[in-house]
Amino acid sequence: AGETSKFAGVDWTPSSTGSPILPGIIGSIDCKVEAVHETGDHLFVIGRVHDMSHADDVDNAMVFFRGKVAAVDMPTA
């Protein structure tokens, strides 16, 4: 099974490198994995950025910090 098989039945479009981009997202960073390092019980993945995008009409963003998810208001230009 291909890497994108987990997205079967989900609406998505391919990025410039073929990675899935889901509709309605506020931003994406398209990377290719350059290196993976074991750090204790985690993997530290280093990626080379090939493309980035973001929505201009976003009022807040979701962040994950210390095990919790929260909304953060975005500054106005």
C-alpha positions, -999 to 999 in steps of 0.1 A, spaced: 0 0 0 12 35 -8 19 62 17 -13 80 7 -35 49 11 -44 61 46 -62 90 28 -85 68 7 -120 82 8 -108 116 21 -109 147 -1 -74 160 -7 -51 174 -34 -15 166 -40 13 190 -31 42 197 -54 59 166 -40 27 145 -39 20 149 -2 -17 152 7 -31 186 14 -65 186 30 -92 212 22 -99 240 46 -64 240 62 -49 274 72 -14 265 61 9 237 49 46 230 48 56 205 21 88 187 31 109 157 21 125 138 50 163 145 51 172 127 84 156 109 113 173 108 147 162 88 178 159 110 208 149 89 238 115 76 231 108 101 203 120 105 167 134 139 157 127 143 119 145 169 98 128 179 66 138 200 36 110 224 28 99 224 -9 68 246 -6 47 265 19 13 281 18 -11 299 41 -46 313 41 -49 351 44 -83 352 60 -76 335 93 -86 351 126 -70 326 149 -48 295 149 -47 263 168 -16 255 189 -5 224 209 15 232 240 22 211 271 -3 185 261 -32 209 255 -48 224 224 -58 261 224 -68 288 199 -46 319 196 -58 351 181 -38 362 151 -26 398 150 -42 421 124 -20 437 98 
